[in-house]
Amino acid sequence: MKKRLKVLLLFNSPYAKPRGYDYKEEFADEDNMYTENDVRQALSANGYEVSLLGLCNDLAPLFEEVKEFKPDVIFNMVEVFDGKTHFDKNIGALLEMIGIPHTGARADALFICNNKALSKKILRFHRIRVARFHAFYRGHKIWRPKTVKLPAIIKPLCEEASRGISQASVVDSDEAFIDRIKFIHENMKMDAIAEEYIEGRELYVTVVGNKHLKVLPFREMKFGELSEDEPRIATYKAKWDDNYRDRWGIKSVFAGKLADGVAERIEDVCKRAYRALDMHSYIRFDIRVTPEGRVYIIEPNANPCIARIDEVAQSAQKVGISYNQLIRKIVTMALDSISL
């Protein structure tokens, strides 16, 4: 009889729970760990032997679980450790040191993608179009460089999921430019990045693969009833506040018709960006397409959300890849990456 593949489903938990805890209550909450539950169900449906482990602020349970459960692969869903989002790369590095195959991006890719300035420098070096930008580190002078034109959008330098991004993030004066950077420095205790605001359609493009890349159907953010003088940006509320989305008619849908040649250009740009960033497994690019058909990479998102209802899974479904098949593909790529 063929041995069942043993998968450790590793995720972040806001509180410490003992090893062996089943997380049934948390997984049943539609506002809580629904993504983790989706993945757990898919892993089980694929016939894998699954162990669950939520990390809060202690690594000891991970070492104990690895020693006793002896997983063949770790399905890594850790985005936060000890309340800090930038520790996702540290978890990735730790898993590499443990030596067990794990899903998703490697530690170096997580580090690069999490730093908006660094990822843009790499992409620009490879002649991939990004908005002009400048990073502002705490404790240094704040001014608007002539290379960054207004309007501009000000973001935390190393943050994900649109945290710290609101309508006030788009500025059209030097005074507002400086004030918003100070807000991020002083209120969020983070470094900041200023980027030129790119007018155009906002698309989300998933790329899957190690050596052979597949670009999935594009998703698009529709900004609905927002007034014409409001900047069309994916704020934190626009992404995560259902009441706000419903009020303004904001939704993610499959991309509508594009001008001739633009879809092919998007695929080419995203594949080139994937290789330039040395990505593995899967990624979602946030891009802007201008009215003239220019393609800009706004952000690379390593280990993006893979809930059934989110962009990656929806795009896979569009081309006949079921959710269970998608999760199996991600596991298979982790095992294949050993030889890369």
Secondary structure, 3 states (H helix, E strand, C coil): CCCCCEEEEEEECCCCCCCCCCCHHHHHCCCCCHHHHHHHHHHHHCCCEEEEEEECCCCHHHHHHHHHHCCCEEEEECCCECCEHHHHHHHHHHHHHHCCCECCCCHHHHHHHHCHHHHHHHHHHCCCCCCCEEEECCCCCCCCCCCCCCCEEEEECCCCCCCCCCHHHEECCHHHHHHHHHHHHHHCCCCEEEEECCCCEEEEEEEECCCCCEECCCEEEECCCCCCCCCCCCCHHHHHCHHHHHHHCCEEEECCCCCCCHHHHHHHHHHHHHHHCCCCCEEEEEEEECCCCCEEEEEEEECCCCCCCCHHHHHHHHCCCCHHHHHHHHHHHHHHHHHC
